[in-house]
Amino acid sequence: MKEPTPYRPVSYLEWNAARRGSSLAVWQDGEEITFEQLLGQVRRLQKVLAARGVRDGDVVGVQLPNVWQYVALELAVPDLGAIVLPMPLGLGTHELRWINEKARPVLVVRDLPLEPADGLPSPRAAGPDPERIVEIALTSGTTGMPKLASLSARLKQVTFESFTSRLGITEHDRVLPMTPLTQGIGGMCLYSLRLGAALVMLREPHWKAEHCLRIAAESRSTVMVGVPTNVIRMLNGPPPSLPTVRAVAVAGAPLPPEIAERWETTTGISISSFYGSMDAGQLAVASPSDPQPLRWTTVGRPHERAEWRIIDGEICMRGDLVQERYWGERAGPNAEDGWAHMGDLGFVDEQGYLHVVGRVKDIIIRGGSNINPYEVESMLRAHPDVIDACVVARPDSDLGEVPVAFVVTVSGVDPGREEIQTFLEGRGLARYKWPEAVHRLDELPLSGPGKVNRKALREHARAM
């Protein structure tokens, strides 16, 4: 039996189909798709895509909920030599215009099913090339619109090996992504398929705790991956019943230790965190077998293949886990010192575990989704009554953080939250980026020449 070929994900699917083809690959709505069936669907989709004119180097967008077709497309597109562009469902027209201009996809798959492949020729598969860009991913950015990360086959191979080994994923697992597969955290779960583990699809575009818990029980899921908000919401109802789940892993926002303790006390299921960013890459994962206090307070040990350093208190990384350059740009996330600065403050203890203790950046993390305040502020300033604006995070017991806007207006006009949200909706801004509250000020406080005192506004927002 031919072993999988590194840097070619479909070879892992072929390997699993050959050795255990009738085993479960994807569970969805009670339907069980085997590895043989999934491989057949990948081949069918490749014929259809090639017939639609997709060629080497082309960008193909995929904007679908968590369904098995997304899994198949994620495999089919790069194997043709093309580049897959995952597109979250929540994108507004504002973001979609920008993505189309920047990435120029030749095709965006939004509607299912695709046409039959009967009679179509089989296209040539791309060879394994660690340097080839196989995926473009949206990042949070630091100023203006987000950037597009260029993910090479090498970066994804190293991340796959590190992520799945730390979580102890095996072919006996059924992994349930609680976040969209089109975003980084959900997309990490796709690596589990390479080892022969099954994936469980939630299908519904809007996550609900009751639905997730029901699907986890019906599918006999063993591992659940998401953001801390998923855990908080599951705890807010009746005690979760997850008889087959052995581990939960979260990322995207800090996991409060008290939530971790409450989860394990309530369910008896191990919970741990992992850490990274779309800009730089994944740096660390805590294992379900790590000591309980370390799982609750750290994001685990940095990967063996990761190069990391703490510079002036800030977590930095470089090497194979970091993209070389942003899509369409000459530079990547590495600064002049050769390191990608994560924007988070932290330290590594004597046992080698990474502690994240704060953020340098002003990015707002709402339920695991990153919000760039500069993007929202720029749009707010386009409102006819708004002269200036600043958007900061306010702590939220459910979502972790929510955005709050402070605005300076013409002649003291107070547009109010509803008018601001209606305006942002009209501009096509994704709903999760809308401010939860809007406060009018006579002027924005400054901490230096022309520099808004965001710290003071965060404290103001927290006190209101």
Residue, then its C-alpha position, 0 to 999 in steps of 0.5 A: m500500500k502506497e504511503p501518503t506523500p507529504y505536501r499533497p493532502v489528497s494522497y492521505l485521502e487515497w491512503n485512507a480509502a485504500r486501507r479502510g475505504s468503508s470507514l467513516a470520513v464525514w458525518q452529516d445529518g445522520e448520513e455517513i460518507t466513507f473515505e471511498q465515497l469522499l475520494g470519489q466526490v473529490r475526483r468528481l469535483q475536480k472534473v467539474l472545476a477543470a471543465r469550468g476552466v480552473r487551471d494551475g495558479d487560479v484562485v477558487g473561492v469557497q463560501l459554504p457552511n460546514v458541509w461535506q462538500y466544503v471538505a471535498l472542495e478544500l481537497a480538490v482545488p489545491d490538487l488541481g494546482a489551483i489555490v483555495l480561498p475560504m470565504p466566511l459566510g458573514l462577509g458583507t459586500h464591503e469585504l467581498r468587493w475588497i477580496n475580489e479586487k485583491a485575490r481575483p478568484v476565477l470562480v466562487v462556489r456558493d451554490l450546491p450541488l454542482e453539475p454532474a461530471d458524467g463524461l468529463p475527462s479527469p484532469r492532471a493532479a498537481g505534484p507535491d511542492p512544498e513551496r507552492i501556495v495552496e490556500i489564501a486566508l483572510t487575516s485580521g490585519t492591523t491597519g485598514m482592511p485585513k491582509l491575505a495570508s499565503l499558505s504554502a504546502r510546507l506551512k500546512q504540512v508542518t501545522f498538520e503534524s504539530f496540531t494533530s500530534r499535540l491533540g493526540i488525534t487518531e483514526h478512532d476519533r470523530v472531530l466536530p468543528m464548532t466554528p466555520l471551516t472557512q475560518g482558521i480554527g475550524g479549518m484546523c480540524l480538516y487536518s484530522l482527516r489526513l490521519g483517518a479521523a472522521l469529521v462531523m458537520l454542523r451544517e447550520p450557518h449559525w451556531k447554537a449550543e443546543h444544536c451542537l450538543r445534539i449533533a455531538a451526541e448523535s454523531r458520537s463525536t470524540v473531540m470538539v474544537g472551537v472558541p471559548t464562547n462556544v464553551i460558555r454558551m454550552l455551560n449556560g444551559p442544562p449540564p451538557s451530556l457528551p458521553t463520547v467526547r474525550a477532549v475540547a480544544v479552543a482558540g481565538a480568544p483567551l480561555p478564562p481559567e474559571i470557565a475551564e474549571r467549570w467546564e471540567t467540573t461539570t462535564g469531566i471532559s478535558i479542555s485545552s487551548f491552542y495559540g496562533s494567528m492567520d498572519a504568523g501561524q500556529l505556535a503552540v497547542a496544549s495537549p489533553s494529557d497536560p496537567q490540569p493547571l497548565r491546561w487552564t492557564t497556558v496555551g501549551r508548549p511551542h511546537e518542535r518545528a517552531e522558532w519563537r522568542i519573547i522580545d520586550g515581553e511580546i511573543c514572536m515567531r518565525g520559520d516554517l510555520v510562518q508565511e513568507r509574504y502576504w498575497g499580492e505583496r512583497a513582504g510578509p508578517n516578519a518585521e525588520d528584526g526577522w521575527a513575526h510579532m504576534g501582538d500579544l504579551g507573554f512568557v514561557d515558564e520553566q516547564g516550557y509552557l507558553h502563557v499569554v498575558g495580554r495584547v499589544k494590538d488593538i484587535i477586538i476578539r468577539g466570540g473568536s472572530n477578529i475585528n479591526p477597529y481601524e476598519v470600522e472607524s474608517m467607515l464610521r467617519a463616512h457617516p455624514d454626522v460623524i467627524d471622528a471615531c474610535v472603536v474599542a473593546r468592552p468585556d462581555s461575559d458571553l462573547g469575550e469582547v464586543p466593540v463599542a464606538f465613541v464618536v465626535t459629531v457635527s454640532g453635537v448631533d447624537p446619531g444613536r446605535e440604531e442609526i449607526q448600525t443601519f448605516l453600517e449595514g448599508r455600507g455592507l459591513a459584516r454584522y459582527k463588526w457593528p458596535e454594540a453601543v455608540h457614545r457621543l463625545d465632544e472630542l476624543p481623549l489624546s495621549g500624545p500629539g494626534k494619538v487617541n488614548r484608547k486605554a482611557l476609552r476602554e476603561h470608559a467603555r468598561a465602566m458604562 
